[in-house]
Amino acid sequence: MAGWIEKSLLAGMGVLTVTRDKVTQAVDTLVEAGEVKPEEAPGIVDKLVTRGETERGELRKLVRQELDRVTPVSRQDLEELDRKIDELTAQIEKLAGEQPKK
């Protein structure tokens, strides 16, 4: 379950969608626009991909740390809480009915 949550968070942030191909396309667009020299393009792609992988790893680590801090709640835990709420509600209603009216 935590793996699914982690992937959902990362995908929601667009981290899993950036690939070498997309970076190459973006850099090729810059080359065509004359903003990057063709001989510099492969180095820029490598640098951006490496940086993206590093940042993705750091983000994964942060997400994992946060997920590890969270204690999962089971259906049984929720049902027990629901039962306790029902008991407390019944007690409150009973006490409210027993109080003298002013």
Secondary structure by P-SEA (a helix, b strand, c coil): caaaaaaaaaaaaccccccaaaaaaaaaaaaaaccccccaaaaaaaaaaaaaaaaaaaaaaaaaaaaaabbbbcaaaaaaaaaaaaaaaaaaaaaaaacccc
